[in-house]
Amino acid sequence: MQDRPLTKKSDSLQAIAAFNQSYLLLAQRMLKEDRAQAKRALGLSDSMATRICSLTQAEIEILADSSDLICQFRADAAPGRA
């Protein structure tokens, strides 16, 4: 199946929601596997890490359904940066 380009605003919003949901699920998994490393990699405070770990699937779906990205891209965490 070939991906079609995003042509409508609603397609973009759906893509953002899907990205947000994937990010939150990945963050939860990373935090459960190695909390300290995940906090560093994701740039999370201890309180935010605790909150993300405690989210239910329903809460993740509600938070993900946004027109804004939940994550923040950090230049200091880019490969090759010290």
C-alpha positions, 0 to 999 in steps of 0.5 A: 500500500502506497502512502498518500501525501497529506492533503487536508488539514484534518490529515495533518491533525490526524498525523499529529495525534498519531505521532503524539500517541506513539511518543507517549507510548514510547516514553512510557516504555522507555521510562519503565525499562530504564527511568534514569536514561529515559529521563535524560534522553527525553529531557523529562523532569522526575515529576513529568516522568512519573506523570507519563508512567501513570497515564492510562490508555484513555488519558494517552488518547485524550492527550494525543488528540491535539493540534500541537506536538507533545514532544520537544525537539532538543538540539543539545541531544542531537547525535554528535553533540556533547 
